[in-house]
Amino acid sequence: MILKQTLNDFKIIGYYLGKILIGLSITMFLPVITGLSFGEVNPVLDFMIAILATLIISSILTTTCFTKKDLSMAHGMVVVSSSWLVATALSAIAFYLSGHYNSFLDACFEAMSGLTTTGLTLVQDLDHLSKAHNLWRHVGPFIGGQGIAVVAILFFMKGSAGAFRMYVGEARDEKLLPNVIHSARSIWIIGICYLIAGIAILSAVGYYIGIKPANAFFHAICIVMCAFDTGGFAPQSQNMLYYHNSVFEFVSIIIFILGALNFNLHYQAWVGNRKEIFKNIETRAFFVSVILTFFITMIGLNQLKVYPQAMTLFRKGFFQLISGHTTTGYMTIYPRQFISEWGGVGTFVIICAMAMGGCICSTAGGIKMFRIAVLYKALREDSKKLLLPRSAVFIQKFHHIKDMFLNDKQVKAVGLITISYLALYLIGTIAAMAFGYPLLDSLFESTSAAGNVGLSCGITDVGMPAALKIIYIIQMWLGRLEFMSVFALLGFLIAIIKGKNVKK
């Protein structure tokens, strides 16, 4: 029997949702400062309107729903999943007011794409977008990659129990430290340190290749925020092709590989446990997968003679492959080149790389390499059981931060999430095909949206059907939160409609 929600349930959810929105409003001052620095009056007004709307809603929620009760696991899940929807709508206000989006739906698509670190874009005339709005496009992936709820945990949460439930709801599979608030703080410290270092290096590279100092600094901020948080947005319409420089591309690759690695792995390396990088099952699986997929991609491209020169073949092939595998979504080719030039083998391998994604507890999307590795281990174990006598007993172990034992419960959980991702990829593919797009194109774009990647073969466009835009928004949302918190929200809504009142 499903129980109907009580007034206290709504108050708890509303109160903590309001707390998250306060954090969102604070981040909106970054584009305001940028706009003031570049003398952009109208963009500043756009963001002041968005800030005012966010603060009004957050004030209403925190005042009318004030409570001292802590979050339950269900509450935490619902708060997180609903906060991403509300944050998307509020983040889209300034985008829509900029005049660079054909509709509010397009602005919401852009906001969700940014917050989920996807990088698919519907912006119009990007090269003439204001610095303030352009920065906001790149701030979205940074706060989304680090975690919207993690911001609230860091600044507004006191109780560790409720904080942990929100942390889990945002698809954080593991803690860096025993205390979840300390874990949230460590995630932000790691992210900001890489941000500062990356900006310094990329600014120097930008200046070296001929970009004016102020613009070099601005481009570095934008690229590093999206590269580390595997976002895929770029400040120019040509994406990474705009820079056309191998050093710039190489530095970017290093940054988004770092972003695709587990935050826990970064923490272990920072405290001196650097051997973990080589011992960890997930990093081993990730680098083996990158090598295999890149090797097959090179074979496919070489057969088609797409890039006659070996250096160009390596540079174009590896950049797109690693960008897809880390779910970053940066491109040094035009979208239609995947279909028209890369052929079936190259394009399909990129799709597989996007589907697998990066590491758990990172800014990357996709199924995640930890799950791929666990399923491989489980398959090996079952194969051995078939070959060995029934009396044989063996235990399958693997190393992930610490030595762990493979068990049926773990395999089942991993299998359910993997199947959910595959189903989501398939649903998006069927939806695009229903609107008349070819199979390979549809599979590519669906995997990119649901895996929070951002690579495009050309389907994502202002002219695509509104229903498909909504489907991709839902895919990005589900993929980023890894289903559980969204399912909790759906259960909450069903309980409102069909739930039974508690008998006193």
C-alpha positions in Angstrom: 0.0 0.0 0.0 1.3 3.5 -1.0 0.8 6.1 1.8 -0.2 9.6 0.9 2.3 12.3 1.7 1.7 14.5 4.7 2.1 18.3 5.1 5.4 17.7 6.9 6.8 15.9 3.9 6.0 18.9 1.7 7.5 21.3 4.2 10.8 19.3 4.5 11.2 19.1 0.8 10.2 22.7 0.2 12.5 24.0 2.9 15.7 22.2 1.7 14.8 23.0 -2.0 14.7 26.7 -0.9 18.2 26.3 0.6 19.6 24.9 -2.7 18.1 27.8 -4.6 19.9 30.3 -2.3 23.1 28.6 -3.4 22.1 28.9 -7.0 21.3 32.6 -6.7 24.8 33.2 -5.2 26.5 31.7 -8.3 24.5 34.0 -10.5 26.5 37.0 -9.2 29.5 35.6 -11.2 28.1 36.7 -14.6 26.9 40.0 -13.0 30.5 40.8 -12.0 31.7 39.7 -15.5 29.1 41.9 -17.1 30.1 44.9 -15.0 33.7 44.3 -15.8 33.0 44.4 -19.6 30.5 47.3 -19.4 27.5 45.1 -20.4 24.5 46.8 -18.9 21.6 44.8 -20.4 23.1 41.4 -19.6 23.6 42.5 -16.0 19.9 43.5 -15.8 19.0 40.0 -17.2 20.9 38.3 -14.4 19.5 40.7 -11.7 16.0 39.7 -12.8 17.0 36.0 -12.6 18.6 36.5 -9.2 15.5 38.3 -7.9 13.2 35.6 -9.2 15.4 32.9 -7.6 15.6 34.7 -4.3 11.8 35.3 -4.2 11.1 31.6 -4.7 13.8 30.5 -2.2 12.5 33.0 0.4 8.9 31.8 0.0 10.0 28.1 0.3 12.3 28.6 3.3 9.8 30.8 5.1 6.5 29.0 4.5 8.1 25.5 4.8 10.5 26.2 7.7 11.2 23.1 9.6 13.9 21.7 11.9 13.3 18.1 10.9 16.1 16.3 9.0 15.7 14.7 5.6 14.8 11.0 5.2 16.4 9.1 2.3 13.2 9.6 0.3 13.1 13.3 1.0 16.7 13.7 0.0 16.2 12.0 -3.3 13.1 14.1 -4.1 14.8 17.3 -3.1 17.8 16.6 -5.4 15.8 15.5 -8.4 13.3 18.4 -8.2 16.1 20.9 -7.5 17.6 20.1 -10.9 14.3 20.9 -12.6 13.7 24.1 -10.8 17.4 25.2 -11.2 17.1 24.6 -14.9 14.1 26.8 -15.3 15.6 29.6 -13.2 19.0 29.4 -14.9 17.2 29.7 -18.2 15.7 33.1 -17.4 18.9 35.0 -18.2 19.5 32.9 -21.3 16.0 33.7 -22.7 16.3 37.4 -21.9 19.5 37.6 -23.9 17.6 37.2 -27.2 19.9 34.4 -28.4 17.4 31.6 -27.9 14.3 31.1 -30.1 12.1 30.1 -27.1 12.1 29.5 -23.4 12.2 25.8 -24.1 15.5 26.3 -26.0 16.8 28.3 -23.0 15.8 25.4 -20.7 17.5 22.9 -23.0 20.7 25.0 -22.8 20.4 25.3 -19.0 19.8 21.6 -18.4 22.6 20.7 -20.9 25.0 22.9 -18.9 24.0 21.8 -15.4 24.2 18.1 -16.4 27.6 18.7 -18.0 26.3 17.6 -21.3 27.2 20.4 -23.7 24.6 20.0 -26.5 23.6 23.6 -27.4 20.8 25.5 -29.0 22.3 29.0 -28.7 22.0 31.3 -31.7 24.8 33.6 -32.9 27.1 32.4 -30.1 30.0 34.5 -31.4 28.1 37.7 -30.5 26.8 36.5 -27.1 27.7 38.8 -24.2 30.6 37.8 -22.0 28.2 37.6 -19.0 25.8 35.2 -20.7 28.7 33.2 -22.2 30.3 32.8 -18.8 27.0 31.6 -17.3 26.9 28.8 -20.0 30.2 27.6 -18.5 29.5 28.2 -14.9 26.5 25.8 -15.2 28.6 22.8 -16.0 31.1 23.6 -13.2 28.4 23.9 -10.5 26.5 20.9 -12.0 29.6 18.8 -12.2 30.6 19.5 -8.7 26.9 19.1 -7.7 24.1 21.5 -7.1 23.1 19.8 -3.9 26.8 19.6 -2.8 26.8 23.5 -2.8 23.8 23.4 -0.4 25.6 20.7 1.7 28.7 22.8 1.9 27.1 26.1 3.0 23.6 25.4 4.4 23.5 21.9 5.9 24.3 21.2 9.5 23.1 17.7 10.1 25.3 15.0 8.5 22.5 12.5 8.1 20.3 14.7 5.8 23.4 15.9 4.0 24.4 12.4 3.2 21.0 11.6 1.8 21.2 14.6 -0.6 24.8 13.6 -1.5 23.7 10.1 -2.4 20.7 11.4 -4.3 23.0 13.4 -6.6 24.6 10.1 -7.8 27.6 10.3 -5.6 28.5 6.6 -5.1 31.1 7.0 -2.4 32.5 9.5 0.1 36.0 10.8 0.1 36.0 11.1 3.9 33.8 9.6 6.7 31.9 12.9 7.1 29.8 13.8 4.1 30.2 17.6 4.6 34.0 17.2 4.7 33.6 15.1 1.5 31.6 17.9 -0.2 34.2 20.4 0.9 37.0 18.2 -0.5 35.2 17.9 -3.9 35.0 21.7 -4.2 38.6 22.2 -3.1 39.9 19.7 -5.7 37.8 21.3 -8.4 38.8 24.9 -7.6 42.5 23.9 -7.4 42.4 22.3 -10.8 40.4 25.3 -12.0 43.1 27.8 -10.9 46.0 25.7 -12.3 44.2 25.1 -15.6 43.2 28.7 -16.1 46.9 29.8 -15.5 48.2 27.3 -18.0 45.5 27.7 -20.7 45.7 31.5 -20.4 49.4 31.4 -21.2 48.7 29.0 -24.2 46.0 31.3 -25.5 48.2 34.3 -25.3 51.0 32.4 -27.0 48.8 31.5 -30.0 47.7 35.1 -30.5 44.6 35.7 -28.4 44.6 39.1 -26.6 45.4 38.8 -22.8 41.8 39.7 -21.6 40.2 37.3 -24.1 42.8 34.6 -23.4 42.0 34.7 -19.7 38.2 34.7 -20.4 38.5 31.7 -22.8 40.7 29.9 -20.3 38.1 30.3 -17.6 35.3 29.0 -19.9 37.3 26.1 -21.3 38.7 24.9 -18.0 35.4 25.0 -16.2 33.8 22.9 -18.9 36.8 20.7 -19.5 37.3 19.6 -15.9 33.6 19.2 -15.4 33.3 17.4 -18.8 30.8 20.0 -20.0 31.4 20.5 -23.7 30.4 24.2 -24.0 32.8 26.5 -25.7 32.8 30.3 -26.0 32.9 30.2 -29.8 30.6 28.6 -32.3 33.4 26.4 -33.8 34.0 24.8 -30.4 37.6 23.7 -30.0 38.2 24.0 -33.8 38.3 27.7 -33.2 41.7 27.5 -31.6 43.3 25.2 -34.2 46.3 24.6 -32.0 47.8 21.2 -30.9 49.1 22.5 -27.6 45.8 24.0 -26.7 44.1 20.7 -27.5 46.7 18.7 -25.5 46.3 20.8 -22.4 42.5 20.5 -22.7 42.7 16.7 -23.0 44.8 16.5 -19.8 42.1 18.6 -18.0 39.1 16.6 -19.1 40.9 13.3 -18.4 41.4 14.6 -14.8 37.7 15.6 -14.7 36.7 12.1 -15.7 38.6 10.4 -12.9 37.0 9.6 -9.5 37.3 12.5 -7.0 38.3 9.8 -4.4 41.2 8.9 -6.7 42.3 12.5 -6.8 42.1 12.7 -3.0 44.1 9.5 -2.6 46.8 11.0 -4.9 46.8 14.3 -3.0 47.4 12.6 0.4 50.3 10.6 -1.1 48.7 7.3 -2.1 49.6 7.7 -5.8 49.9 3.9 -6.3 46.1 3.9 -6.2 46.1 5.3 -9.7 47.7 2.1 -11.0 46.0 -0.4 -8.7 42.4 0.8 -9.0 40.2 -1.4 -11.1 38.3 1.6 -12.5 41.3 3.5 -13.8 42.7 0.2 -15.3 39.4 -0.4 -17.0 39.2 3.2 -18.3 42.7 3.2 -19.8 42.3 -0.3 -21.4 39.0 0.8 -22.9 40.5 4.1 -24.2 43.3 2.1 -25.9 41.0 -0.5 -27.4 38.4 2.0 -28.7 41.1 4.3 -30.1 42.9 1.4 -31.9 39.6 0.4 -33.6 38.8 4.0 -34.4 42.2 4.4 -36.1 41.6 1.2 -38.1 38.2 2.5 -39.3 39.5 6.0 -40.2 42.7 4.7 -41.9 40.6 2.4 -44.1 38.6 5.3 -45.3 41.7 7.5 -45.7 39.8 10.4 -44.0 43.0 11.9 -42.7 46.0 11.0 -45.1 48.7 12.3 -42.7 49.5 10.1 -39.7 49.7 13.1 -37.3 46.4 14.5 -38.4 44.8 11.0 -38.1 46.1 10.7 -34.5 45.2 14.2 -33.6 41.6 14.2 -34.9 40.9 10.6 -34.0 42.2 10.7 -30.5 40.7 14.0 -29.5 37.2 13.0 -30.6 37.6 9.6 -29.0 38.8 10.8 -25.6 36.4 13.6 -25.6 33.5 11.1 -26.1 34.9 8.6 -23.6 35.3 11.1 -20.9 31.9 12.5 -21.8 33.4 16.0 -22.3 31.9 16.7 -25.7 34.6 19.0 -27.1 35.0 18.7 -30.9 37.7 19.6 -33.4 35.6 18.6 -36.3 32.1 19.7 -37.5 29.1 17.6 -36.3 28.1 16.1 -39.7 31.7 14.8 -40.3 31.0 12.0 -37.9 28.3 10.6 -40.2 29.7 11.8 -43.6 33.4 11.1 -43.1 34.0 8.8 -40.1 32.0 5.9 -41.5 30.2 3.2 -39.7 33.1 1.8 -37.7 34.5 5.1 -36.4 31.1 6.5 -35.5 29.9 3.3 -33.8 33.1 3.1 -31.7 32.6 6.7 -30.6 29.0 5.8 -29.6 30.3 2.9 -27.5 32.9 5.1 -25.8 30.2 7.7 -25.0 27.9 5.0 -23.7 30.6 3.7 -21.3 31.7 7.1 -20.1 34.2 8.0 -17.3 34.5 7.1 -13.6 32.0 7.0 -10.8 32.1 10.0 -8.3 33.5 12.2 -11.0 32.1 14.9 -13.3 31.7 12.4 -16.2 28.5 10.7 -17.4 27.7 7.4 -19.0 27.4 4.0 -17.5 30.8 4.5 -15.8 33.9 2.3 -16.0 33.5 0.9 -12.5 30.3 -0.8 -13.5 31.8 -2.1 -16.7 34.7 -3.5 -14.7 32.4 -5.2 -12.1 30.3 -6.7 -14.8 33.4 -8.1 -16.5 34.6 -9.5 -13.2 31.1 -11.1 -12.7 31.2 -12.6 -16.2 34.6 -14.1 -15.5 33.5 -15.6 -12.2 30.4 -17.2 -13.8 32.5 -18.6 -16.6 34.9 -20.2 -14.1 31.9 -21.7 -12.2 30.9 -23.4 -15.4 34.3 -24.9 -16.0 35.3 -25.9 -12.4 33.8 -28.7 -10.3 30.8 -27.8 -8.1 32.8 -28.5 -5.0 35.3 -25.8 -6.0 35.2 -22.6 -3.9 36.8 -19.4 -4.9 36.4 -15.7 -4.0 36.6 -12.9 -6.6 38.3 -9.8 -5.3 39.1 -6.4 -6.9 40.8 -3.2 -5.7 38.9 0.1 -5.6 40.4 2.4 -3.0 40.5 -0.7 -0.9 40.3 -4.5 -1.5 36.7 -5.4 -2.1 34.8 -8.7 -2.6 32.5 -9.2 -5.5 29.0 -10.2 -4.3 25.7 -10.8 -6.0 24.0 -7.8 -4.4 26.7 -5.5 -5.9 26.5 -7.1 -9.3 22.7 -6.8 -9.3 22.8 -3.1 -8.4 25.4 -2.5 -11.2 23.4 -4.5 -13.6 20.2 -2.6 -13.0 21.9 0.8 -13.5 23.6 -0.5 -16.7 20.3 -1.8 -18.1 18.6 1.5 -17.2 21.2 3.4 -19.2 20.9 1.1 -22.2 17.2 1.4 -22.1 17.5 5.2 -22.0 19.8 5.2 -25.0 17.3 3.0 -26.9 14.3 5.1 -26.0 16.0 8.3 -27.3 17.1 6.5 -30.4 13.5 5.3 -31.2 12.1 8.7 -30.5 14.5 10.4 -33.0 13.8 7.7 -35.6 10.1 8.4 -35.1 10.7 12.0 -36.2 12.5 10.8 -39.4 16.2 10.7 -38.4 18.4 7.8 -39.5 19.3 5.0 -37.1 23.0 5.7 -36.7 22.3 9.5 -36.3 19.6 8.8 -33.7 21.7 6.4 -31.7 24.6 8.8 -31.7 22.6 11.8 -30.5 20.6 9.8 -27.9 23.7 8.3 -26.4 25.3 11.7 -26.3 22.3 13.3 -24.5 21.6 10.4 -22.0 25.4 9.9 -21.3 25.8 13.6 -20.7 28.4 13.8 -23.4 27.7 16.7 -25.8 29.1 15.4 -29.1 26.6 15.9 -31.9 26.2 14.5 -35.3 23.9 17.4 -36.3 20.5 16.4 -34.9 20.6 18.9 -32.0 19.5 22.0 -33.7 17.0 24.9 -33.2 14.8 23.4 -35.9 14.4 19.9 -34.4 10.9 19.1 -33.0 10.0 20.5 -29.6 9.0 17.1 -28.4 12.5 15.8 -29.2 14.0 18.7 -27.3 11.9 17.7 -24.3 13.0 14.0 -24.6 16.6 15.0 -24.7 16.1 17.3 -21.6 14.6 14.3 -19.7 17.5 12.1 -20.9 20.1 14.5 -19.7 18.3 14.8 -16.3 18.0 11.1 -15.9 21.5 10.3 -17.0 23.1 12.9 -14.7 21.2 11.7 -11.6 21.5 8.0 -12.5 17.8 7.3 -12.2 17.3 6.6 -8.5 16.4 10.1 -7.3 14.2 10.6 -10.3 12.4 7.4 -9.6 11.9 8.6 -6.0 10.4 11.8 -7.3 8.0 9.8 -9.6 7.1 7.6 -6.6 6.4 10.8 -4.6 4.1 12.1 -7.3 2.3 8.8 -7.6 1.8 8.8 -3.8 0.2 12.2 -4.0 -2.4 11.0 -6.5 -3.0 7.4 -5.4 -1.7 7.2 -1.9 -3.8 6.2 1.1 -4.1 8.4 4.2 -2.5 7.2 7.3 -5.0 5.9 9.8 -4.7 7.4 13.3 
